[in-house]
Amino acid sequence: AVVSTQSGHYGRERDIDESLQLFKTILPYPWLIDSPIILLLNKTDLFAEKMLRPQTRLSDYFPDYEGAPDDVEAGKEFIKAKFEEKIKIHKREEVYIDIRFTNLTDTEQIMDIVDVVR
């Protein structure tokens, strides 16, 4: 199963919190229990732009984020860990779940994902 959400949409109506809740909801679905999952956290370019703007700091939306305000890699790892928490809650560690940061307009990234799915 391939699941996609937008990493660059924190602090908006449809933000990462909503994506986390949706991911948590679909994990126990019976047809996904033994299925490998590739989670695509899309729009990493937008995520990076937001992290670098003083008015949209990640720590303003996630008070538990302790990384530097302009450390995009630390921010991405923090968001990845949020999704990994949902995996642990549902005891899905034994099933292959690949979390990738993407820009779906990047054809090389898309080809890499297609190769993994095959």
C-alpha positions as CSV (number, residue, x, y, z in Angstrom):
1,A,0.0,0.0,0.0
2,V,1.2,3.5,-0.8
3,V,0.0,6.3,1.5
4,S,0.8,9.9,0.7
5,T,0.5,13.0,2.8
6,Q,1.9,16.5,2.6
7,S,4.7,17.3,5.0
8,G,4.7,20.9,4.1
9,H,1.2,21.6,5.5
10,Y,1.8,22.1,9.2
11,G,-0.2,25.0,10.8
12,R,-3.0,24.8,8.2
13,E,-6.5,23.6,8.2
14,R,-5.4,20.2,6.9
15,D,-2.1,19.9,8.7
16,I,0.2,17.1,9.8
17,D,-1.9,16.4,12.9
18,E,-4.8,15.5,10.6
19,S,-2.5,13.3,8.5
20,L,-1.1,11.6,11.7
21,Q,-4.7,10.9,12.8
22,L,-5.6,9.5,9.4
23,F,-2.5,7.3,9.3
24,K,-3.3,6.0,12.8
25,T,-6.8,5.2,11.6
26,I,-5.8,3.2,8.6
27,L,-3.0,1.2,10.2
28,P,-5.4,-1.4,11.8
29,Y,-7.5,-1.9,8.7
30,P,-7.7,-5.6,8.1
31,W,-6.5,-5.5,4.5
32,L,-3.4,-3.6,5.5
33,I,-2.4,-5.7,8.5
34,D,0.1,-7.8,6.7
35,S,0.8,-5.4,3.8
36,P,4.0,-3.5,3.4
37,I,3.4,0.3,3.4
38,I,5.3,3.1,1.8
39,L,4.4,6.4,3.4
40,L,5.2,9.4,1.2
41,L,5.6,12.7,3.1
42,N,5.2,14.9,0.1
43,K,6.1,18.6,-0.6
44,T,9.4,18.6,1.3
45,D,10.3,21.8,-0.5
46,L,7.4,23.6,1.1
47,F,8.3,22.1,4.4
48,A,11.8,23.5,4.2
49,E,10.5,26.9,3.2
50,K,8.1,27.0,6.1
51,M,10.8,25.9,8.6
52,L,13.1,28.8,7.4
53,R,10.3,31.4,7.9
54,P,10.2,33.0,11.4
55,Q,6.4,33.1,11.3
56,T,6.0,29.4,10.6
57,R,8.5,27.7,13.0
58,L,7.8,24.0,13.5
59,S,8.1,24.5,17.3
60,D,5.1,26.9,17.2
61,Y,2.9,24.0,16.0
62,F,4.7,21.2,17.8
63,P,6.0,22.4,21.2
64,D,7.8,19.1,21.7
65,Y,10.1,19.9,18.7
66,E,13.5,20.7,20.3
67,G,15.6,21.1,17.2
68,A,17.0,24.3,15.8
69,P,14.3,26.4,14.1
70,D,16.2,26.3,10.8
71,D,17.4,22.7,10.8
72,V,15.3,21.2,8.1
73,E,16.8,17.7,8.5
74,A,16.0,17.7,12.2
75,G,12.5,18.8,11.4
76,K,12.0,16.0,8.9
77,E,13.3,13.5,11.4
78,F,10.9,14.9,14.0
79,I,7.9,14.5,11.7
80,K,9.1,11.0,10.7
81,A,9.2,10.1,14.4
82,K,5.6,11.3,14.8
83,F,4.5,8.8,12.2
84,E,6.7,6.1,13.7
85,E,4.9,6.5,17.0
86,K,1.7,5.6,15.3
87,I,3.3,2.5,13.9
88,K,4.4,1.4,17.4
89,I,1.0,2.1,18.9
90,H,-0.5,-0.5,16.5
91,K,2.4,-2.9,17.0
92,R,3.2,-2.8,13.3
93,E,7.0,-2.8,13.6
94,E,7.2,-6.3,12.1
95,V,5.6,-5.2,8.8
96,Y,7.7,-3.3,6.3
97,I,6.9,0.4,6.5
98,D,9.1,2.7,4.5
99,I,8.7,6.4,5.2
100,R,10.0,8.7,2.5
101,F,10.2,12.5,2.1
102,T,9.3,13.4,-1.5
103,N,8.5,16.0,-4.0
104,L,6.2,14.2,-6.4
105,T,7.2,16.6,-9.2
106,D,10.7,15.1,-9.0
107,T,10.6,12.3,-11.6
108,E,13.8,10.6,-10.3
109,Q,12.1,10.2,-6.9
110,I,9.0,8.8,-8.5
111,M,11.0,6.3,-10.4
112,D,12.7,5.2,-7.2
113,I,9.4,4.7,-5.5
114,V,8.0,2.8,-8.5
115,D,11.1,0.5,-8.2
116,V,10.5,-0.1,-4.5
117,V,6.8,-0.9,-5.2
118,R,7.7,-3.5,-7.8
